[in-house]
Amino acid sequence: MKLRVLFLVGLGVLGVSACQQGGAPASSAQPTQAIPANAAASAAEPKDAGAKLKFKDGDDRERFSLKPKDDGAKLVDGEDKEVARYKWKGGELKVSGPDETVLAYVTGGPDTFQVKDAARSALRYTLTREGSGWVLTDDQGMLLYTVASEGGGASVKGASGAEAIHVKVRDGKLSLRDPSGKTVLATKQPVSPEAAACLGFDSLDLPLRMALLFRLQTPAGAASP
């Protein structure tokens, strides 16, 4: 009798053990969800790094904007179409077109900036601090423009000494005005008058003018290594 009871108990233990093994999940590890390819690509793209610097004309139409990025900035027109790209390269600012074609490099600082060609082999322009203002010269050292601080704003004069653009700040708005007093460009975003004065260098293409503005506006320590 005792042998029979022991035999039945043994069968019961085996049955419970089998049920537990059969009912347990094959693995307690949670399945890993795949990251979509487009999400991974998006994570690798430069992020916005602050508010964009937007300029409008005298008729309140948006002309262009500078959009800061983690590695530099992007220049777009009034239709949000890309015009130029600015990227830090070891303290130098690379200026490229929308198709990644290198247009120039802005090197130096904080008191002298040089605009060099795409190969960095030829000098195109030099912007040098002079007193409280700046002087822009060409590759031969010939004077092109001077920038002088004036009443909280700035005055941009050509080689002849005649004023080309006046930068005025009033009630939180910065405006660039021609000799007749007409507003050419204006912005309500924070920008220093001497940096904005670079937009008055009409003999330079817009991507280069904005590159100098961006370089003067950006502290030297903010340049990515």
BELSUL-V124530 format. One record per residue. N is the residue number from 1. PSI is psi in whole degrees, 0 to 359 (none if undefined). NEAR is the number of other ideal C-beta (glycine too) atoms within 12 Angstrom. Layout:
n:N psi:PSI near:NEAR
n:N psi:PSI near:NEAR
//
This chain:
n:1 psi:314 near:7
n:2 psi:321 near:8
n:3 psi:323 near:9
n:4 psi:318 near:10
n:5 psi:315 near:11
n:6 psi:322 near:12
n:7 psi:317 near:13
n:8 psi:320 near:14
n:9 psi:319 near:14
n:10 psi:319 near:14
n:11 psi:321 near:14
n:12 psi:318 near:14
n:13 psi:317 near:14
n:14 psi:321 near:14
n:15 psi:317 near:14
n:16 psi:319 near:14
n:17 psi:320 near:14
n:18 psi:321 near:13
n:19 psi:320 near:12
n:20 psi:320 near:12
n:21 psi:322 near:12
n:22 psi:329 near:11
n:23 psi:345 near:10
n:24 psi:144 near:11
n:25 psi:151 near:11
n:26 psi:329 near:9
n:27 psi:138 near:8
n:28 psi:353 near:7
n:29 psi:136 near:7
n:30 psi:141 near:7
n:31 psi:141 near:9
n:32 psi:126 near:7
n:33 psi:134 near:7
n:34 psi:141 near:8
n:35 psi:123 near:12
n:36 psi:145 near:10
n:37 psi:322 near:10
n:38 psi:330 near:10
n:39 psi:320 near:12
n:40 psi:319 near:11
n:41 psi:322 near:10
n:42 psi:323 near:12
n:43 psi:334 near:12
n:44 psi:347 near:13
n:45 psi:151 near:14
n:46 psi:141 near:20
n:47 psi:157 near:15
n:48 psi:140 near:17
n:49 psi:56 near:20
n:50 psi:175 near:17
n:51 psi:149 near:16
n:52 psi:153 near:25
n:53 psi:106 near:35
n:54 psi:131 near:29
n:55 psi:134 near:35
n:56 psi:160 near:24
n:57 psi:185 near:22
n:58 psi:343 near:18
n:59 psi:16 near:13
n:60 psi:27 near:17
n:61 psi:133 near:16
n:62 psi:127 near:22
n:63 psi:311 near:28
n:64 psi:164 near:32
n:65 psi:149 near:32
n:66 psi:117 near:43
n:67 psi:109 near:30
n:68 psi:143 near:29
n:69 psi:165 near:25
n:70 psi:329 near:18
n:71 psi:13 near:24
n:72 psi:238 near:33
n:73 psi:169 near:42
n:74 psi:137 near:36
n:75 psi:127 near:40
n:76 psi:156 near:28
n:77 psi:188 near:23
n:78 psi:344 near:19
n:79 psi:14 near:12
n:80 psi:24 near:15
n:81 psi:132 near:14
n:82 psi:134 near:23
n:83 psi:318 near:31
n:84 psi:161 near:38
n:85 psi:142 near:33
n:86 psi:126 near:43
n:87 psi:133 near:30
n:88 psi:134 near:31
n:89 psi:87 near:21
n:90 psi:41 near:14
n:91 psi:345 near:22
n:92 psi:151 near:28
n:93 psi:115 near:43
n:94 psi:131 near:35
n:95 psi:121 near:44
n:96 psi:159 near:27
n:97 psi:176 near:22
n:98 psi:335 near:17
n:99 psi:15 near:11
n:100 psi:5 near:14
n:101 psi:124 near:14
n:102 psi:128 near:24
n:103 psi:322 near:32
n:104 psi:174 near:37
n:105 psi:140 near:33
n:106 psi:117 near:45
n:107 psi:171 near:29
n:108 psi:197 near:26
n:109 psi:162 near:26
n:110 psi:348 near:18
n:111 psi:350 near:17
n:112 psi:125 near:22
n:113 psi:139 near:38
n:114 psi:134 near:30
n:115 psi:116 near:40
n:116 psi:165 near:27
n:117 psi:180 near:21
n:118 psi:333 near:18
n:119 psi:0 near:12
n:120 psi:15 near:22
n:121 psi:338 near:11
n:122 psi:136 near:16
n:123 psi:136 near:24
n:124 psi:312 near:32
n:125 psi:156 near:40
n:126 psi:129 near:30
n:127 psi:116 near:41
n:128 psi:137 near:26
n:129 psi:135 near:22
n:130 psi:105 near:20
n:131 psi:235 near:13
n:132 psi:5 near:15
n:133 psi:203 near:26
n:134 psi:158 near:40
n:135 psi:129 near:31
n:136 psi:127 near:41
n:137 psi:161 near:26
n:138 psi:191 near:22
n:139 psi:344 near:17
n:140 psi:3 near:12
n:141 psi:9 near:13
n:142 psi:137 near:15
n:143 psi:132 near:23
n:144 psi:310 near:34
n:145 psi:154 near:39
n:146 psi:146 near:34
n:147 psi:124 near:42
n:148 psi:136 near:27
n:149 psi:140 near:23
n:150 psi:110 near:22
n:151 psi:42 near:13
n:152 psi:356 near:16
n:153 psi:219 near:29
n:154 psi:155 near:38
n:155 psi:129 near:32
n:156 psi:121 near:43
n:157 psi:146 near:28
n:158 psi:183 near:23
n:159 psi:333 near:18
n:160 psi:347 near:11
n:161 psi:353 near:13
n:162 psi:140 near:15
n:163 psi:131 near:26
n:164 psi:320 near:30
n:165 psi:141 near:38
n:166 psi:127 near:35
n:167 psi:121 near:41
n:168 psi:139 near:29
n:169 psi:125 near:27
n:170 psi:131 near:17
n:171 psi:42 near:10
n:172 psi:8 near:12
n:173 psi:131 near:25
n:174 psi:132 near:37
n:175 psi:147 near:34
n:176 psi:123 near:42
n:177 psi:144 near:31
n:178 psi:175 near:22
n:179 psi:336 near:17
n:180 psi:354 near:12
n:181 psi:1 near:14
n:182 psi:136 near:17
n:183 psi:123 near:26
n:184 psi:315 near:29
n:185 psi:153 near:41
n:186 psi:152 near:32
n:187 psi:151 near:36
n:188 psi:359 near:21
n:189 psi:151 near:24
n:190 psi:124 near:18
n:191 psi:140 near:37
n:192 psi:145 near:27
n:193 psi:322 near:37
n:194 psi:329 near:36
n:195 psi:315 near:35
n:196 psi:332 near:42
n:197 psi:336 near:44
n:198 psi:336 near:42
n:199 psi:348 near:45
n:200 psi:359 near:40
n:201 psi:74 near:38
n:202 psi:337 near:22
n:203 psi:350 near:22
n:204 psi:148 near:28
n:205 psi:152 near:22
n:206 psi:316 near:29
n:207 psi:326 near:37
n:208 psi:321 near:38
n:209 psi:316 near:40
n:210 psi:330 near:44
n:211 psi:318 near:46
n:212 psi:319 near:44
n:213 psi:312 near:46
n:214 psi:321 near:42
n:215 psi:321 near:42
n:216 psi:327 near:36
n:217 psi:332 near:33
n:218 psi:121 near:33
n:219 psi:148 near:13
n:220 psi:324 near:19
n:221 psi:347 near:11
n:222 psi:350 near:22
n:223 psi:128 near:28
n:224 psi:142 near:23
n:225 psi:none near:11
//
